Amino acid sequence: MNASSVCSTSKNMKKKTKAESADLIVNAFLIIILSTDMNIESNCTIISLIVIHKNLHEPMYIFIAGLLINSVLFSTNIYPKLLTDLLATKQVISYQACLFQVFVFYSFSCSEFLLLAAMSYDRYVSICKPLQYAIIMRRTVVFILLGLAWIVPFCHLCVLVGGNVKSELCSFTLNGIFCNNSLNFLFCAGSKALLTFGLVTLFNIAILPMLFIIFTYVKILLVVNKSCREVRRKAAQTCLPHLLVLINYSCLMIYDIIIIRLESDFSKTARFIMTLQMIMYNPLFNPFIYGLKMTEIYKHLKKLFCFSRYYSSS
C-alpha cells in the first residue's frame, strides 16, 4: 500500500466520523424537540383539565397543577440553550447567563420539594383530620402555601447567586450540558459565608421539607393501618402518586447534590445520562403519574381522548 492510498483512507475515515457525528447531533436534536413538545403538551393538558372542571377545584388538584406548572418552567429554562448548543459548532455561554440558569434551575428544583411538602400536608389533614379539612385547607391557605413554595427558594437563591456575581474565575470550561453546581469548580476560591448560607439553604428548602414529608406519611400510615379497607384504598389512590413522584425526584436531586463530591470519580457518560433524565424524563414523569393514577383526572382524560377520537373520525 502506497502513501497516497493511506492518505485517502484517512480522509475517508474522517468524513465518515464527521457524518456519524452529524447524525448523532440531528438525532439528539429531534429527541429533545419531541421531549419538549411532549413535556409541554402533557403538563398543559392536565393543568387545563384542573382549571376547566369544577370538581377538580380542590386543594389536592390545585397543588398538582402548581407542581406541573413548576415542571414546565423548570424544563423550559434548559431546553432553548440546549437546542442552540446542539446546532452550534462551539458551545458558549456568558457568565451572567450561566448564573441566571443556575438561579432558575435550583429555584424551581427546590420549589418542587416545597410543593410536595404542601401536598403531603394536604393528604395528612384529609386522612388524619377529615372533619377539620374544610376549615384548615381553605382556598386562602392553599394559595399562601403555593406562593411560599415559589417565593422562599427564589429569596434563598437570590442571595447565593448574587454573592457569586463578582467571584473570580480560574477556569472557563464547564463539565455538563447546562449550568448547575459544576459551576463551583470554576471559581478560584470559595466564600465561606456563601458556603455556610448554601448549607442553610439546602437544609431549609430540601432536607427540612423531606423530613416533614416523611413525618406526615408516617402519621398517615399509622392512621390508615387502624382504619377500614375503604379508607386504605382511598389513601393509596391519593398518596401513592405523590410518593412515586417524591422518590423519583429525590433520587435525581441527590445525584445533583453529591456530584460535586464525586466529580473526579463519576464517568462523563453516566453524568450525561443522569442529567438528561433530570431535564427530560422527570418533567414527563409527573403528568403521566398523576394522569394515570389519580382517578378523577384519569376520568376527564379518558373523556377528552374519546371526544378527540370521535371528532377526528367524523
C-alpha atoms as a printed R data frame, in Angstrom:
    type eleno elety resid chain resno       x      y      z
1   ATOM     1    CA   MET     A     1   0.000  0.000  0.000
2   ATOM     2    CA   ASN     A     2   1.499  3.358 -1.041
3   ATOM     3    CA   ALA     A     3   1.421  6.699  0.787
4   ATOM     4    CA   SER     A     4  -1.368  8.149 -1.384
5   ATOM     5    CA   SER     A     5  -3.746  5.284 -0.543
6   ATOM     6    CA   VAL     A     6  -3.051  5.732  3.206
7   ATOM     7    CA   CYS     A     7  -3.917  9.448  2.969
8   ATOM     8    CA   SER     A     8  -7.070  8.621  1.029
9   ATOM     9    CA   THR     A     9  -8.165  6.056  3.654
10  ATOM    10    CA   SER     A    10  -7.518  8.577  6.449
11  ATOM    11    CA   LYS     A    11  -9.634 11.223  4.716
12  ATOM    12    CA   ASN     A    12 -12.498  8.775  4.192
13  ATOM    13    CA   MET     A    13 -12.405  7.801  7.886
14  ATOM    14    CA   LYS     A    14 -12.536 11.482  8.908
15  ATOM    15    CA   LYS     A    15 -15.505 12.086  6.589
16  ATOM    16    CA   LYS     A    16 -17.269  9.029  7.989
17  ATOM    17    CA   THR     A    17 -16.650 10.192 11.586
18  ATOM    18    CA   LYS     A    18 -17.976 13.668 10.810
19  ATOM    19    CA   ALA     A    19 -21.065 12.191  9.119
20  ATOM    20    CA   GLU     A    20 -21.739  9.920 12.142
21  ATOM    21    CA   SER     A    21 -21.276 12.863 14.489
22  ATOM    22    CA   ALA     A    22 -23.706 14.970 12.428
23  ATOM    23    CA   ASP     A    23 -26.272 12.122 12.514
24  ATOM    24    CA   LEU     A    24 -25.948 11.872 16.297
25  ATOM    25    CA   ILE     A    25 -26.492 15.627 16.683
26  ATOM    26    CA   VAL     A    26 -29.572 15.532 14.433
27  ATOM    27    CA   ASN     A    27 -30.995 12.548 16.354
28  ATOM    28    CA   ALA     A    28 -30.327 14.225 19.708
29  ATOM    29    CA   PHE     A    29 -31.938 17.455 18.445
30  ATOM    30    CA   LEU     A    30 -35.070 15.584 17.294
31  ATOM    31    CA   ILE     A    31 -35.313 13.643 20.583
32  ATOM    32    CA   ILE     A    32 -35.076 16.838 22.635
33  ATOM    33    CA   ILE     A    33 -37.632 18.627 20.401
34  ATOM    34    CA   LEU     A    34 -40.003 15.665 20.788
35  ATOM    35    CA   SER     A    35 -39.386 15.599 24.546
36  ATOM    36    CA   THR     A    36 -40.046 19.354 24.811
37  ATOM    37    CA   ASP     A    37 -43.291 19.015 22.871
38  ATOM    38    CA   MET     A    38 -44.478 16.041 24.956
39  ATOM    39    CA   ASN     A    39 -43.481 17.796 28.168
40  ATOM    40    CA   ILE     A    40 -45.404 20.993 27.425
41  ATOM    41    CA   GLU     A    41 -48.463 19.226 25.948
42  ATOM    42    CA   SER     A    42 -48.824 16.587 28.694
43  ATOM    43    CA   ASN     A    43 -48.360 19.052 31.561
44  ATOM    44    CA   CYS     A    44 -50.607 21.701 29.995
45  ATOM    45    CA   THR     A    45 -53.340 19.105 29.299
46  ATOM    46    CA   ILE     A    46 -53.556 18.136 32.988
47  ATOM    47    CA   ILE     A    47 -53.379 21.784 34.089
48  ATOM    48    CA   SER     A    48 -56.196 22.702 31.669
49  ATOM    49    CA   LEU     A    49 -58.404 19.871 32.951
50  ATOM    50    CA   ILE     A    50 -57.898 21.046 36.541
51  ATOM    51    CA   VAL     A    51 -58.732 24.647 35.591
52  ATOM    52    CA   ILE     A    52 -61.807 23.766 33.474
53  ATOM    53    CA   HIS     A    53 -63.556 21.167 35.654
54  ATOM    54    CA   LYS     A    54 -65.063 22.408 38.912
55  ATOM    55    CA   ASN     A    55 -64.885 19.037 40.653
56  ATOM    56    CA   LEU     A    56 -61.068 19.353 40.380
57  ATOM    57    CA   HIS     A    57 -61.035 22.735 42.140
58  ATOM    58    CA   GLU     A    58 -59.909 21.086 45.372
59  ATOM    59    CA   PRO     A    59 -56.641 21.714 47.281
60  ATOM    60    CA   MET     A    60 -55.101 18.404 46.190
61  ATOM    61    CA   TYR     A    61 -55.649 19.124 42.467
62  ATOM    62    CA   ILE     A    62 -54.630 22.786 42.811
63  ATOM    63    CA   PHE     A    63 -51.291 21.620 44.271
64  ATOM    64    CA   ILE     A    64 -50.932 19.131 41.398
65  ATOM    65    CA   ALA     A    65 -51.500 21.977 38.908
66  ATOM    66    CA   GLY     A    66 -48.851 24.028 40.740
67  ATOM    67    CA   LEU     A    67 -46.400 21.122 40.558
68  ATOM    68    CA   LEU     A    68 -46.989 20.672 36.809
69  ATOM    69    CA   ILE     A    69 -46.585 24.423 36.149
70  ATOM    70    CA   ASN     A    70 -43.308 24.193 38.065
71  ATOM    71    CA   SER     A    71 -42.194 21.259 35.859
72  ATOM    72    CA   VAL     A    72 -42.858 23.246 32.658
73  ATOM    73    CA   LEU     A    73 -40.965 26.303 33.926
74  ATOM    74    CA   PHE     A    74 -38.131 24.095 35.201
75  ATOM    75    CA   SER     A    75 -37.551 22.384 31.852
76  ATOM    76    CA   THR     A    76 -38.031 25.449 29.621
77  ATOM    77    CA   ASN     A    77 -35.098 27.034 31.458
78  ATOM    78    CA   ILE     A    78 -32.813 24.360 29.945
79  ATOM    79    CA   TYR     A    79 -34.253 23.394 26.548
80  ATOM    80    CA   PRO     A    80 -33.695 26.601 24.469
81  ATOM    81    CA   LYS     A    81 -29.959 26.833 25.275
82  ATOM    82    CA   LEU     A    82 -29.515 23.070 24.946
83  ATOM    83    CA   LEU     A    83 -31.049 23.065 21.447
84  ATOM    84    CA   THR     A    84 -28.930 26.062 20.434
85  ATOM    85    CA   ASP     A    85 -25.759 24.306 21.658
86  ATOM    86    CA   LEU     A    86 -26.551 21.182 19.638
87  ATOM    87    CA   LEU     A    87 -26.665 23.202 16.423
88  ATOM    88    CA   ALA     A    88 -23.650 25.377 17.266
89  ATOM    89    CA   THR     A    89 -20.072 24.401 16.378
90  ATOM    90    CA   LYS     A    90 -18.871 25.809 19.713
91  ATOM    91    CA   GLN     A    91 -20.897 25.783 22.935
92  ATOM    92    CA   VAL     A    92 -20.500 29.122 24.696
93  ATOM    93    CA   ILE     A    93 -22.484 30.855 27.442
94  ATOM    94    CA   SER     A    94 -21.795 34.147 29.210
95  ATOM    95    CA   TYR     A    95 -21.095 34.096 32.943
96  ATOM    96    CA   GLN     A    96 -24.196 36.209 33.666
97  ATOM    97    CA   ALA     A    97 -26.414 33.879 31.594
98  ATOM    98    CA   CYS     A    98 -24.901 30.867 33.358
99  ATOM    99    CA   LEU     A    99 -25.663 32.371 36.786
100 ATOM   100    CA   PHE     A   100 -29.228 33.091 35.673
101 ATOM   101    CA   GLN     A   101 -29.618 29.474 34.521
102 ATOM   102    CA   VAL     A   102 -28.322 28.259 37.910
103 ATOM   103    CA   PHE     A   103 -30.758 30.594 39.685
104 ATOM   104    CA   VAL     A   104 -33.810 29.410 37.712
105 ATOM   105    CA   PHE     A   105 -32.791 25.733 37.779
106 ATOM   106    CA   TYR     A   106 -32.319 25.498 41.554
107 ATOM   107    CA   SER     A   107 -35.221 27.827 42.377
108 ATOM   108    CA   PHE     A   108 -37.721 25.585 40.583
109 ATOM   109    CA   SER     A   109 -35.948 22.421 41.793
110 ATOM   110    CA   CYS     A   110 -36.360 23.478 45.429
111 ATOM   111    CA   SER     A   111 -39.920 24.670 44.735
112 ATOM   112    CA   GLU     A   112 -40.764 21.105 43.753
113 ATOM   113    CA   PHE     A   113 -39.749 19.858 47.214
114 ATOM   114    CA   LEU     A   114 -41.829 22.542 48.918
115 ATOM   115    CA   LEU     A   115 -44.831 21.801 46.687
116 ATOM   116    CA   LEU     A   116 -44.539 18.098 47.507
117 ATOM   117    CA   ALA     A   117 -44.364 19.041 51.213
118 ATOM   118    CA   ALA     A   118 -47.558 21.117 50.839
119 ATOM   119    CA   MET     A   119 -49.245 18.175 49.091
120 ATOM   120    CA   SER     A   120 -48.216 15.794 51.866
121 ATOM   121    CA   TYR     A   121 -49.676 18.214 54.440
122 ATOM   122    CA   ASP     A   122 -52.921 18.313 52.444
123 ATOM   123    CA   ARG     A   123 -53.092 14.499 52.469
124 ATOM   124    CA   TYR     A   124 -52.247 14.419 56.191
125 ATOM   125    CA   VAL     A   125 -55.128 16.794 57.052
126 ATOM   126    CA   SER     A   126 -57.515 14.956 54.700
127 ATOM   127    CA   ILE     A   127 -56.822 11.493 56.157
128 ATOM   128    CA   CYS     A   128 -55.878 12.220 59.785
129 ATOM   129    CA   LYS     A   129 -58.227 15.182 60.423
130 ATOM   130    CA   PRO     A   130 -61.105 14.750 57.943
131 ATOM   131    CA   LEU     A   131 -63.649 16.734 59.985
132 ATOM   132    CA   GLN     A   132 -61.339 19.777 60.112
133 ATOM   133    CA   TYR     A   133 -60.195 19.543 56.481
134 ATOM   134    CA   ALA     A   134 -62.555 22.222 55.090
135 ATOM   135    CA   ILE     A   135 -61.565 24.645 57.877
136 ATOM   136    CA   ILE     A   136 -57.792 24.074 57.696
137 ATOM   137    CA   MET     A   137 -57.359 23.778 53.913
138 ATOM   138    CA   ARG     A   138 -59.244 26.916 52.900
139 ATOM   139    CA   ARG     A   139 -58.623 28.423 49.444
140 ATOM   140    CA   THR     A   140 -56.599 31.259 51.041
141 ATOM   141    CA   VAL     A   141 -54.306 28.784 52.840
142 ATOM   142    CA   VAL     A   142 -53.783 26.807 49.625
143 ATOM   143    CA   PHE     A   143 -52.692 29.879 47.653
144 ATOM   144    CA   ILE     A   144 -50.438 31.077 50.505
145 ATOM   145    CA   LEU     A   145 -48.695 27.680 50.508
146 ATOM   146    CA   LEU     A   146 -48.348 27.818 46.713
147 ATOM   147    CA   GLY     A   147 -46.877 31.326 46.881
148 ATOM   148    CA   LEU     A   148 -44.406 30.397 49.623
149 ATOM   149    CA   ALA     A   149 -43.305 27.316 47.644
150 ATOM   150    CA   TRP     A   150 -42.001 29.661 44.906
151 ATOM   151    CA   ILE     A   151 -41.033 32.773 46.904
152 ATOM   152    CA   VAL     A   152 -38.894 31.072 49.600
153 ATOM   153    CA   PRO     A   153 -36.484 29.320 47.143
154 ATOM   154    CA   PHE     A   154 -36.279 32.478 44.986
155 ATOM   155    CA   CYS     A   155 -35.184 34.541 48.014
156 ATOM   156    CA   HIS     A   156 -32.561 31.975 49.071
157 ATOM   157    CA   LEU     A   157 -31.170 31.646 45.547
158 ATOM   158    CA   CYS     A   158 -31.040 35.428 45.076
159 ATOM   159    CA   VAL     A   159 -28.529 35.620 47.940
160 ATOM   160    CA   LEU     A   160 -26.443 32.675 46.706
161 ATOM   161    CA   VAL     A   161 -26.315 33.699 43.048
162 ATOM   162    CA   GLY     A   162 -25.929 37.398 43.866
163 ATOM   163    CA   GLY     A   163 -22.934 36.581 46.075
164 ATOM   164    CA   ASN     A   164 -21.170 34.869 43.147
165 ATOM   165    CA   VAL     A   165 -21.694 37.683 40.609
166 ATOM   166    CA   LYS     A   166 -18.233 39.166 41.268
167 ATOM   167    CA   SER     A   167 -16.426 35.882 42.021
168 ATOM   168    CA   GLU     A   168 -13.162 35.376 40.144
169 ATOM   169    CA   LEU     A   169 -12.996 32.518 37.649
170 ATOM   170    CA   CYS     A   170  -9.865 30.393 37.236
171 ATOM   171    CA   SER     A   171 -11.362 28.033 34.651
172 ATOM   172    CA   PHE     A   172 -13.732 28.625 31.737
173 ATOM   173    CA   THR     A   173 -14.649 25.037 30.810
174 ATOM   174    CA   LEU     A   174 -17.853 23.738 32.371
175 ATOM   175    CA   ASN     A   175 -18.364 19.986 32.786
176 ATOM   176    CA   GLY     A   176 -22.001 19.480 31.896
177 ATOM   177    CA   ILE     A   177 -24.656 20.273 29.309
178 ATOM   178    CA   PHE     A   178 -26.038 23.201 31.306
179 ATOM   179    CA   CYS     A   179 -25.076 25.356 34.303
180 ATOM   180    CA   ASN     A   180 -25.602 23.643 37.660
181 ATOM   181    CA   ASN     A   181 -23.440 23.132 40.752
182 ATOM   182    CA   SER     A   182 -20.498 22.204 38.466
183 ATOM   183    CA   LEU     A   183 -20.044 25.978 38.230
184 ATOM   184    CA   ASN     A   184 -18.373 25.826 41.676
185 ATOM   185    CA   PHE     A   185 -15.313 24.171 40.094
186 ATOM   186    CA   LEU     A   186 -14.646 27.285 38.004
187 ATOM   187    CA   PHE     A   187 -14.144 29.650 40.959
188 ATOM   188    CA   CYS     A   188 -10.622 30.440 42.131
189 ATOM   189    CA   ALA     A   189 -11.678 30.450 45.789
190 ATOM   190    CA   GLY     A   190 -14.977 29.766 47.516
191 ATOM   191    CA   SER     A   191 -16.564 32.120 50.020
192 ATOM   192    CA   LYS     A   192 -17.030 30.613 53.498
193 ATOM   193    CA   ALA     A   193 -20.055 32.852 54.100
194 ATOM   194    CA   LEU     A   194 -21.726 31.684 50.855
195 ATOM   195    CA   LEU     A   195 -20.817 28.056 51.623
196 ATOM   196    CA   THR     A   196 -22.463 28.349 55.052
197 ATOM   197    CA   PHE     A   197 -25.540 30.028 53.592
198 ATOM   198    CA   GLY     A   198 -25.655 27.330 50.890
199 ATOM   199    CA   LEU     A   199 -25.824 24.643 53.594
200 ATOM   200    CA   VAL     A   200 -28.582 26.616 55.370
201 ATOM   201    CA   THR     A   201 -30.461 26.857 52.046
202 ATOM   202    CA   LEU     A   202 -30.060 23.125 51.446
203 ATOM   203    CA   PHE     A   203 -31.472 22.405 54.903
204 ATOM   204    CA   ASN     A   204 -34.357 24.919 54.639
205 ATOM   205    CA   ILE     A   205 -35.658 24.066 51.176
206 ATOM   206    CA   ALA     A   206 -34.622 20.443 50.635
207 ATOM   207    CA   ILE     A   207 -33.835 18.496 53.818
208 ATOM   208    CA   LEU     A   208 -36.493 20.108 56.054
209 ATOM   209    CA   PRO     A   209 -39.331 19.554 53.525
210 ATOM   210    CA   MET     A   210 -38.144 15.933 53.093
211 ATOM   211    CA   LEU     A   211 -38.248 15.344 56.865
212 ATOM   212    CA   PHE     A   212 -41.694 16.938 57.019
213 ATOM   213    CA   ILE     A   213 -42.949 14.714 54.170
214 ATOM   214    CA   ILE     A   214 -41.598 11.595 55.906
215 ATOM   215    CA   PHE     A   215 -43.262 12.687 59.166
216 ATOM   216    CA   THR     A   216 -46.672 13.268 57.518
217 ATOM   217    CA   TYR     A   217 -46.637  9.952 55.640
218 ATOM   218    CA   VAL     A   218 -45.628  8.038 58.779
219 ATOM   219    CA   LYS     A   219 -48.620  9.635 60.575
220 ATOM   220    CA   ILE     A   220 -50.877  8.771 57.610
221 ATOM   221    CA   LEU     A   221 -49.610  5.177 57.633
222 ATOM   222    CA   LEU     A   222 -50.337  4.816 61.358
223 ATOM   223    CA   VAL     A   223 -53.885  6.175 60.949
224 ATOM   224    CA   VAL     A   224 -54.641  4.143 57.799
225 ATOM   225    CA   ASN     A   225 -53.326  0.958 59.424
226 ATOM   226    CA   LYS     A   226 -56.103  1.220 62.034
227 ATOM   227    CA   SER     A   227 -58.821  2.093 59.504
228 ATOM   228    CA   CYS     A   228 -61.126  0.037 57.315
229 ATOM   229    CA   ARG     A   229 -60.316 -1.287 53.818
230 ATOM   230    CA   GLU     A   230 -62.169  1.556 52.043
231 ATOM   231    CA   VAL     A   231 -60.080  4.209 53.824
232 ATOM   232    CA   ARG     A   232 -56.901  2.307 52.964
233 ATOM   233    CA   ARG     A   233 -57.936  2.116 49.298
234 ATOM   234    CA   LYS     A   234 -58.655  5.866 49.082
235 ATOM   235    CA   ALA     A   235 -55.419  6.714 50.904
236 ATOM   236    CA   ALA     A   236 -53.444  4.532 48.496
237 ATOM   237    CA   GLN     A   237 -55.125  6.165 45.464
238 ATOM   238    CA   THR     A   238 -54.205  9.699 46.549
239 ATOM   239    CA   CYS     A   239 -50.885  9.133 48.360
240 ATOM   240    CA   LEU     A   240 -49.169  6.640 46.047
241 ATOM   241    CA   PRO     A   241 -48.721  9.086 43.099
242 ATOM   242    CA   HIS     A   242 -47.187 11.688 45.462
243 ATOM   243    CA   LEU     A   243 -44.776  9.104 46.867
244 ATOM   244    CA   LEU     A   244 -43.726  7.912 43.398
245 ATOM   245    CA   VAL     A   245 -43.034 11.496 42.270
246 ATOM   246    CA   LEU     A   246 -41.160 12.224 45.512
247 ATOM   247    CA   ILE     A   247 -38.938  9.126 45.288
248 ATOM   248    CA   ASN     A   248 -38.183  9.751 41.611
249 ATOM   249    CA   TYR     A   249 -37.330 13.418 42.104
250 ATOM   250    CA   SER     A   250 -35.352 12.844 45.315
251 ATOM   251    CA   CYS     A   251 -33.069 10.324 43.577
252 ATOM   252    CA   LEU     A   252 -32.307 12.786 40.765
253 ATOM   253    CA   MET     A   253 -31.680 15.699 43.154
254 ATOM   254    CA   ILE     A   254 -29.450 13.595 45.426
255 ATOM   255    CA   TYR     A   255 -27.372 12.833 42.351
256 ATOM   256    CA   ASP     A   256 -27.094 16.549 41.556
257 ATOM   257    CA   ILE     A   257 -26.098 17.389 45.142
258 ATOM   258    CA   ILE     A   258 -23.432 14.695 45.549
259 ATOM   259    CA   ILE     A   259 -21.938 15.107 42.055
260 ATOM   260    CA   ILE     A   260 -19.760 17.924 43.416
261 ATOM   261    CA   ARG     A   261 -18.166 15.382 45.794
262 ATOM   262    CA   LEU     A   262 -17.777 12.635 43.167
263 ATOM   263    CA   GLU     A   263 -16.702 14.821 40.249
264 ATOM   264    CA   SER     A   264 -13.369 13.093 39.762
265 ATOM   265    CA   ASP     A   265 -14.799  9.547 40.071
266 ATOM   266    CA   PHE     A   266 -18.058  9.907 38.134
267 ATOM   267    CA   SER     A   267 -17.847  8.906 34.465
268 ATOM   268    CA   LYS     A   268 -18.857 11.510 31.860
269 ATOM   269    CA   THR     A   269 -21.342  9.124 30.208
270 ATOM   270    CA   ALA     A   270 -23.134  8.391 33.496
271 ATOM   271    CA   ARG     A   271 -23.202 12.114 34.352
272 ATOM   272    CA   PHE     A   272 -24.637 12.963 30.928
273 ATOM   273    CA   ILE     A   273 -27.371 10.272 31.151
274 ATOM   274    CA   MET     A   274 -28.404 11.323 34.674
275 ATOM   275    CA   THR     A   275 -28.509 14.994 33.674
276 ATOM   276    CA   LEU     A   276 -30.682 14.194 30.647
277 ATOM   277    CA   GLN     A   277 -33.027 12.206 32.906
278 ATOM   278    CA   MET     A   278 -33.387 15.224 35.169
279 ATOM   279    CA   ILE     A   279 -34.361 17.655 32.408
280 ATOM   280    CA   MET     A   280 -36.227 15.310 30.040
281 ATOM   281    CA   TYR     A   281 -37.612 12.294 31.878
282 ATOM   282    CA   ASN     A   282 -38.571 13.898 35.202
283 ATOM   283    CA   PRO     A   283 -40.888 16.658 33.805
284 ATOM   284    CA   LEU     A   284 -42.670 13.965 31.751
285 ATOM   285    CA   PHE     A   285 -42.970 11.633 34.746
286 ATOM   286    CA   ASN     A   286 -45.291 13.905 36.776
287 ATOM   287    CA   PRO     A   287 -48.190 14.302 34.289
288 ATOM   288    CA   PHE     A   288 -48.171 10.594 33.404
289 ATOM   289    CA   ILE     A   289 -48.249  9.535 37.071
290 ATOM   290    CA   TYR     A   290 -50.998 11.977 38.024
291 ATOM   291    CA   GLY     A   291 -52.921 11.398 34.796
292 ATOM   292    CA   LEU     A   292 -52.990  7.623 35.204
293 ATOM   293    CA   LYS     A   293 -53.063  7.190 38.985
294 ATOM   294    CA   MET     A   294 -55.445  9.979 40.086
295 ATOM   295    CA   THR     A   295 -58.921  8.595 39.395
296 ATOM   296    CA   GLU     A   296 -60.759 11.901 38.811
297 ATOM   297    CA   ILE     A   297 -58.079 13.264 36.470
298 ATOM   298    CA   TYR     A   298 -57.979  9.951 34.612
299 ATOM   299    CA   LYS     A   299 -61.762 10.067 34.053
300 ATOM   300    CA   HIS     A   300 -61.540 13.509 32.462
301 ATOM   301    CA   LEU     A   301 -58.531 12.467 30.373
302 ATOM   302    CA   LYS     A   302 -60.420  9.423 29.118
303 ATOM   303    CA   LYS     A   303 -63.392 11.608 28.116
304 ATOM   304    CA   LEU     A   304 -61.053 14.051 26.374
305 ATOM   305    CA   PHE     A   305 -59.343 11.323 24.336
306 ATOM   306    CA   CYS     A   306 -62.680  9.683 23.453
307 ATOM   307    CA   PHE     A   307 -64.027 13.038 22.283
308 ATOM   308    CA   SER     A   308 -60.864 13.726 20.261
309 ATOM   309    CA   ARG     A   309 -61.070 10.304 18.610
310 ATOM   310    CA   TYR     A   310 -64.745 10.767 17.788
311 ATOM   311    CA   TYR     A   311 -64.153 14.295 16.446
312 ATOM   312    CA   SER     A   312 -61.215 13.166 14.252
313 ATOM   313    CA   SER     A   313 -63.148 10.186 12.832
314 ATOM   314    CA   SER     A   314 -66.272 12.191 11.977
